[in-house]
Every structure is written in structure tokens, then in C-alpha cells.
Amino acid sequence: MSPAVITLCVLAVAAFFFVTELIPLAVTAIGASIALGLLGVLTPQQVFSGLSDSTVVLFAGMFVIGAAMFQTGLAQKIGIKVVKSAGTSENRLMAALMCITILLSAVSSNTATVACLMPVVIQICAVAKIPVSPQLMALAVAANVGGTITMVGTPPNILMSATLQATGLEPFGFFEFAYIGVPLSIAGMVYMLSIGRKFCPRHYVETVENDKASDEVKDPKKMIICTVILILVVLGMAFEKNIGIPMQTTAIIGALACVLTGCLSEKQAYLGIDWVTIFLFAGMLPLASAMDKSGAGKMIADGVVGIIGDNPSPMLIVVAMFILSCGLTQFMSNTAAAALLAPIGISIAQSIGASPYPVLMAIGIAASCAFTTPVATPPNTLVLIPGHFKFMDYVKVGLPLVVVSLVVCMIVIPFFWPFFP
């Protein structure tokens, strides 16, 4: 068997165990990478390369900072203030949360946005005594759709513009993505506030009794120190390109600062890291890489292109490319999925004399519609354990949202980017 076929077989087995959860999700992810190594698709170094990936390092750093927010009482204080001003209405809190997340994700990393807001959201739910699961799912959805508003909001957007430029065409403008990103974000908010939240489980925050030692951590000075560290970390991530320090490095520096200043102990820092999330994401990265490098992703793409025929209608191309890009991004990097499909989309559009712009926009946006699995995008993975989600919870919430997103794209994209200008 070719490496591509082997990769698809391993992916199919992994998908079965992800859906059924007969074994823990993290074990499935790591097991899939090991299987690809034993079958010769990945090298021994590639099998565990995910553990040193920059996103995994970012996760670890932000988990420690989040733990410090709880240990110092900062998260609790913010939670109490928010509940006092916004009330305890689930919908009002969800609407406010999604608005903030969408705005932040449009101009900064959606992963960092979720990592920073998650401890606050958890504490708000604890104070307001409302289920945490729907709020965390809304947080992840808002981060994903918010990233589609600007060129820098998510890597596929940058890639679509770069692909156009590389082929001698005018690239998309910085805010041009907002034409589809804003309607998509509004649709995502309306969906979560009306239908999506009903598909979420309703788990509450588990209250942990504080011992005497942890109560003594909670003092005003350390709360101020933690606040300063958090602000500096957020600013460092927002201006990553200006200061030249990668955001994962900023997160680790912030985590070290939390320990060195006594905001939390070394032991508390280790306990604050969600190792299930770390191993789940680290295990899926080599599988995503194998999908790209083995040709498995291209094999799927070629199959879909063969189905739509030699002379398809422009709208059929947009729908097919959206479904293909969205489908691939659920199990492989959205950047890799977009990079794979962009040149194919341009070729198909030009073969029938249509503009490539609506096709590329559909591919880029669909790559960010990573709603249906916990491993599709880092924000999804981050909320998995705190929200007590199962794999099928993402499918229940995400699949209708994908359909909603497709409908929005079918209406909006041809309006702003005509097939035959």
C-alpha cells in the first residue's frame, strides 16, 4: 500500500475511536501517530514531533498563567465583577463573551484569545452558577469565526492572498475578508444563542475546596502581579511581529514569571497544565502532517474534483471546494488544507473562464469552519476538558453550524466576488 492509503486507513481507525471513545481521545491521537511510525509513513522523530510544536508550548504556558489567575484569586474577582454588571443570564453572558472573542480573534491569535479568556469564563460560570459547557463551546466557535474577519485573523486568509499574488493576480485586501467574516460571525452568534447551546451538555464548574495554603496565595499584591503579567503577555502576543518574540516564548516567559513571583508554586504550575489536551493535540499534529506529505489529502481532493466533472457551474465549484476544505480541516491543519486546495481552485475556475476570487474565498473561509471535531483547531482542543465535552458533542454542535456557514458563503461570496465580473 502507498503511504497515502496507509494514512487514510489509520485516519479511518482513529476517527472510529474518536467517535466511540472506546479508548481515551489522547491515547487514540498518540496511538495514530505511533501506528504511522511503525508502518513507515512517519520517521521516529516525526512521530513525537508534536510535543515540541510551538502551539503545544503555547498551550502549556497559558495553562500555567490560567492556573495563576485562579490561585491568586484574579479570575474569581473578574468573574464576580462581570456577573454583577451583566447578571446571570446565560444568553447575555454568551453574547458578551462571543462579541469580545470575535473582536480579539480578528486581530490576534484565536488560540491565545481562548487561552486568556478561558479561566475567566470558567470562574464567571462558577459565580453565576450556570453551566460552563455552552459558554466554552461558544468561546471556541467565536474564536474560529472571528479569525475570518481580517487577513491576519487566521493563516488560511494570508495564504489565499499570497496564492493570488503568486499567480500574478491582485491579492485580497486586509479588511476585504470582513465582507464574509462579519456575516459569518453574526450567523455563528445567532446560531449559538438559539440552537447551538441546546446541543451542548450542561456541565457545571466543579468546585474544589481550598486548603489553608491556597487561601494564603490569594492576596492583593499577588493578584496585582498576576494582572501585570497577564497584560504583558497579551500585549506581547498582540505585537508579536513588532517585538520579534514568538507568542509561545511570551507564554512561557509569563508562566515562569508567575512561578518566580510566587503567584503559584512549581507544583501548582505542573498541576495547572492539562496534559490530556497537550497529548491529544500533540498526537494529532503528526497525523495532520502525514495527511499532507503522504499525498492522502491530495488523493481526496482529486477524487472530489473528478466527481464535479469537467465543466461544472461556478456555484458548484464553490460548494464543492467549501465542503472539501471544511472536511479536510477537521483532521488536518487548516493551513495545509488551504495550501493544498488553493491552486486546484484557481485551475478549476480558470478552466471555465470564471473568476478565481470567489473560489479561493470559499476555500479560505471553509478552512476556518473547523467546528466538528475537538482536534480541528486549537480553540476546540483547549475547551475539551474544562467543558467536559465528548467527541460527538462537537459533531452535534458543529455540523449544523457548518451547514449554516455554507449557506452564508453561497449567498455572500457571489455578491461581493462575482463569478464573471
C-alpha positions in Angstrom: 0.0 0.0 0.0 1.1 3.6 -0.7 1.8 6.0 2.2 -1.4 7.9 1.3 -3.6 4.8 1.5 -2.0 3.8 4.8 -2.5 7.3 6.2 -6.2 7.2 5.2 -6.7 3.8 6.8 -5.1 5.0 10.1 -7.2 8.1 9.9 -10.4 6.0 9.5 -9.5 3.8 12.5 -8.7 6.9 14.6 -12.0 8.5 13.5 -13.8 5.4 14.7 -12.2 5.5 18.2 -12.7 9.3 18.4 -16.4 8.9 17.7 -17.0 5.9 20.0 -14.4 7.0 22.7 -13.8 3.3 23.5 -10.4 4.5 24.5 -9.4 8.0 25.7 -9.0 10.6 23.0 -5.4 11.4 23.8 -4.5 7.7 23.6 -6.2 7.5 20.2 -4.2 10.5 18.9 -0.9 9.3 20.2 -1.6 5.8 19.0 -2.4 7.0 15.5 1.0 8.7 15.3 2.8 5.7 16.6 1.0 3.5 14.1 2.1 5.7 11.2 5.6 5.4 12.6 5.5 1.7 12.8 4.0 1.5 9.3 6.9 3.6 7.8 4.8 6.7 6.9 6.5 8.8 9.6 10.1 8.7 10.9 10.7 8.1 14.6 11.4 11.8 15.0 8.2 12.8 13.3 6.1 10.6 15.5 6.7 12.7 18.6 7.4 16.0 16.9 4.0 17.3 18.1 5.3 17.5 21.6 7.7 20.3 20.6 5.3 22.1 18.4 5.0 25.8 19.1 1.2 25.6 19.7 1.7 22.8 22.3 4.3 25.0 24.0 1.8 27.9 23.9 -0.8 25.7 25.5 1.5 24.7 28.3 2.5 28.3 29.1 -1.1 29.6 29.0 -2.3 26.8 31.2 0.2 27.9 33.9 -0.9 31.5 33.6 -4.5 30.4 33.8 -3.7 28.4 37.0 -2.0 31.5 38.4 -5.2 33.5 37.8 -7.1 31.1 39.9 -4.5 30.7 42.6 -4.2 34.4 43.2 -8.0 35.0 43.0 -7.8 37.2 39.9 -10.1 35.0 37.8 -12.6 34.9 40.7 -12.6 38.7 41.1 -13.1 39.3 37.4 -15.9 36.7 37.4 -17.7 38.4 40.3 -17.5 41.8 38.7 -18.7 40.6 35.3 -21.7 38.8 36.9 -22.6 41.9 39.0 -22.6 44.0 35.8 -24.1 41.6 33.3 -26.3 39.5 35.5 -26.6 35.7 35.5 -28.5 35.3 32.2 -26.8 32.6 30.1 -27.7 34.3 26.8 -26.5 37.7 27.9 -23.2 36.3 29.1 -22.8 34.2 26.0 -23.5 37.2 23.7 -21.0 39.4 25.5 -18.4 36.7 25.6 -18.7 35.9 21.9 -18.5 39.6 20.9 -15.3 40.1 22.9 -13.8 36.9 21.5 -14.7 37.7 17.9 -13.1 41.2 18.1 -9.9 39.9 19.7 -9.6 36.9 17.3 -10.0 39.2 14.3 -6.7 41.0 15.1 -4.8 38.4 17.2 -4.3 34.7 17.6 -7.6 32.9 18.2 -5.7 30.3 20.2 -4.2 32.9 22.5 -7.6 34.6 22.8 -9.2 31.4 24.1 -6.3 30.6 26.3 -6.5 34.0 28.0 -10.3 34.1 28.3 -11.0 30.5 29.3 -10.1 30.8 33.1 -12.2 34.0 33.3 -15.2 32.2 31.6 -14.9 29.3 33.9 -15.0 31.5 37.0 -17.9 33.6 35.7 -19.9 30.3 35.3 -18.9 29.3 38.8 -20.0 32.6 40.4 -23.2 32.8 38.3 -24.0 29.1 38.9 -24.6 28.5 35.2 -23.4 25.6 33.0 -19.9 26.1 31.8 -20.1 23.8 28.7 -22.2 26.0 26.4 -20.2 29.1 27.3 -16.9 27.4 26.5 -18.3 26.0 23.2 -19.4 29.5 22.3 -15.9 30.7 23.1 -14.4 28.3 20.7 -16.9 29.0 17.9 -16.4 32.8 18.3 -12.6 32.4 18.1 -12.9 30.4 14.9 -15.4 32.7 13.1 -13.7 35.9 14.4 -10.5 34.9 12.7 -12.1 35.2 9.3 -12.7 38.9 9.6 -9.2 40.2 8.7 -6.2 38.9 6.7 -4.2 38.2 9.8 -7.0 36.6 11.8 -6.1 33.1 10.6 -3.3 31.6 8.4 -5.6 30.4 5.6 -6.6 34.1 4.9 -3.0 35.1 4.4 -2.4 32.0 2.3 -5.3 32.9 -0.1 -3.9 36.3 -0.7 -0.4 35.0 -1.2 -1.6 32.4 -3.7 -3.3 35.1 -5.7 -0.2 37.2 -5.7 2.0 34.3 -6.7 -0.2 33.7 -9.8 0.0 37.3 -10.9 -3.4 38.3 -9.6 -4.4 41.1 -7.2 -4.4 39.8 -3.7 -7.3 40.2 -1.2 -7.2 43.4 0.8 -6.6 43.4 4.6 -10.2 44.1 5.5 -11.8 42.5 2.4 -12.3 39.3 4.3 -14.8 41.2 6.6 -17.4 41.1 3.8 -17.8 37.4 4.6 -16.2 37.3 8.0 -18.7 39.7 9.7 -21.9 37.9 8.3 -20.3 34.6 9.3 -19.6 35.8 12.8 -23.1 37.2 13.2 -24.5 33.9 11.9 -22.3 32.0 14.4 -23.5 34.1 17.3 -27.2 33.8 16.4 -26.8 30.0 15.9 -25.1 29.5 19.3 -27.6 31.8 21.2 -30.6 30.0 19.7 -29.8 26.4 18.5 -26.2 25.6 19.2 -26.3 25.9 23.0 -29.1 23.4 23.1 -26.8 20.7 21.6 -24.2 21.3 24.3 -24.0 19.3 27.5 -24.8 21.2 30.7 -21.9 20.6 33.0 -21.2 22.9 35.9 -17.9 24.0 37.2 -16.5 21.5 39.7 -15.9 23.3 43.0 -12.7 22.5 44.7 -12.3 23.1 48.4 -9.4 25.4 49.1 -6.9 24.4 51.7 -5.3 26.9 54.1 -2.2 27.2 51.9 -4.1 28.1 48.7 -6.1 30.7 50.6 -2.8 32.4 51.7 -1.8 32.7 48.0 -4.9 34.8 47.4 -3.7 38.2 48.4 -4.0 41.6 46.7 -0.3 42.0 45.9 0.0 38.7 44.1 -3.3 39.5 42.3 -1.8 42.7 41.0 1.4 40.9 39.9 -0.7 38.3 38.1 -2.7 41.1 36.4 0.5 42.8 35.2 1.9 39.5 33.9 -1.3 38.7 32.0 -1.5 42.2 30.4 2.2 42.0 29.3 1.7 38.5 27.9 -1.4 39.6 25.9 0.4 42.7 24.6 3.4 40.6 23.7 1.2 38.2 21.7 -0.7 41.1 20.0 2.5 42.8 18.9 4.4 39.6 18.2 5.7 40.8 14.8 6.7 44.2 16.1 8.8 43.0 19.0 10.1 39.9 17.3 9.3 37.4 20.2 7.2 34.4 19.2 3.9 34.1 21.2 4.9 30.7 22.6 8.0 32.2 24.0 6.0 35.0 25.5 3.6 32.5 27.1 6.5 30.5 28.7 8.1 33.7 30.0 4.8 34.7 31.5 4.4 31.2 33.1 8.0 31.4 34.5 7.2 34.9 35.9 4.1 33.6 37.6 6.2 30.9 39.5 9.2 33.2 40.2 6.9 35.9 41.7 5.1 33.4 43.9 1.7 33.7 42.1 1.7 29.9 42.3 4.1 27.2 43.3 6.1 24.9 41.0 3.8 22.0 41.9 0.7 24.1 41.2 2.1 25.1 37.8 2.6 21.4 36.9 -0.9 20.6 38.1 -2.3 23.5 36.2 -1.3 22.0 32.8 -4.0 20.0 31.2 -1.9 17.0 30.0 -4.8 15.4 28.2 -5.1 18.4 25.9 -1.4 18.5 25.4 -1.1 14.9 24.3 -4.3 15.0 22.3 -3.1 17.9 20.2 0.5 16.7 20.0 -0.7 13.3 18.8 -2.8 14.8 16.0 -0.1 17.0 14.6 2.0 14.2 13.1 -1.2 12.7 11.6 -2.1 16.0 10.1 1.4 16.3 8.7 1.2 12.7 7.2 -2.1 13.7 5.5 -0.3 16.5 3.8 3.0 14.9 2.9 1.9 11.4 2.0 -0.5 12.7 -0.6 -3.6 11.5 1.3 -5.1 14.9 1.3 -4.4 15.3 -2.5 -6.0 11.9 -3.1 -9.2 13.1 -1.5 -9.1 16.4 -3.4 -8.5 14.6 -6.8 -11.5 12.4 -6.1 -13.8 15.3 -5.4 -12.6 17.2 -8.5 -13.3 14.1 -10.5 -16.9 13.9 -9.2 -17.8 17.5 -10.1 -16.9 16.9 -13.8 -15.0 18.8 -16.5 -17.4 21.7 -16.9 -19.2 22.4 -13.6 -21.1 25.5 -12.8 -19.3 28.2 -10.7 -21.6 27.8 -7.8 -21.0 24.0 -7.8 -17.3 24.7 -7.7 -17.7 27.0 -4.7 -19.9 24.4 -2.8 -17.5 21.5 -3.7 -14.4 23.4 -2.6 -16.1 24.6 0.6 -17.1 21.1 1.5 -13.7 19.7 0.6 -11.7 22.4 2.5 -14.0 22.1 5.5 -13.9 18.3 5.5 -10.1 18.2 5.4 -9.6 20.8 8.1 -11.4 18.7 10.6 -8.5 16.3 10.8 -5.5 18.2 9.3 -4.0 21.6 9.6 -6.3 24.3 8.2 -3.2 25.9 6.6 -2.2 22.7 4.9 -5.8 22.1 3.7 -6.0 25.6 2.2 -2.5 25.3 0.7 -3.5 22.0 -1.0 -6.7 23.3 -2.4 -5.8 26.9 -3.4 -4.0 26.0 -6.7 -6.7 23.4 -7.5 -9.4 26.0 -7.0 -7.7 28.6 -9.3 -7.1 26.0 -12.0 -10.8 24.8 -12.0 -12.1 28.4 -12.0 -9.9 29.5 -14.9 -10.7 26.3 -16.9 -14.3 27.5 -17.2 -13.4 31.2 -17.6 -14.7 32.1 -14.1 -13.0 34.4 -11.5 -10.8 32.6 -9.0 -11.6 35.0 -6.2 -15.0 33.5 -5.1 -13.5 30.0 -5.2 -10.4 31.0 -3.1 -12.5 32.9 -0.6 -14.7 29.8 -0.2 -11.6 27.6 0.4 -10.1 30.0 2.9 -13.3 30.6 4.9 -14.2 26.8 4.9 -10.7 26.0 6.3 -11.7 28.1 9.4 -15.1 26.4 9.8 -13.4 23.8 12.0 -16.3 23.1 14.3 -17.0 19.4 14.2 -14.0 17.7 16.0 -12.0 18.6 19.1 -8.8 18.3 17.1 -9.8 20.5 14.2 -8.4 23.7 15.7 -6.5 24.6 18.9 -9.5 26.6 20.4 -11.6 23.4 20.1 -8.9 21.4 21.9 -8.5 23.9 24.7 -12.1 23.8 25.8 -12.4 20.0 25.6 -11.6 19.0 29.1 -12.8 22.1 31.0 -16.2 21.8 29.2 -16.4 18.0 29.8 -17.1 17.5 26.1 -17.2 14.2 24.2 -16.2 13.9 20.6 -19.8 13.7 19.5 -20.7 17.0 21.3 -18.6 18.8 18.7 -20.3 16.9 15.9 -23.8 17.8 17.2 -22.9 21.5 17.6 -20.6 21.8 14.7 -22.3 20.0 11.8 -25.4 22.3 11.7 -23.1 25.3 12.0 -21.1 24.1 9.0 -24.3 24.0 7.0 -25.2 27.5 8.2 -21.7 28.7 7.2 -22.1 27.1 3.7 -25.4 28.8 3.2 -23.9 32.2 4.3 -21.0 31.7 1.9 -23.3 30.8 -1.0 -25.2 34.0 -0.5 -22.5 36.5 0.3 -19.4 35.3 -1.7 -21.0 35.7 -5.2 -22.4 39.1 -4.2 -19.0 40.6 -3.3 -16.9 38.5 -5.6 -18.9 37.7 -8.8 -18.1 34.6 -10.9 -18.0 36.7 -14.1 -17.1 40.3 -13.2 
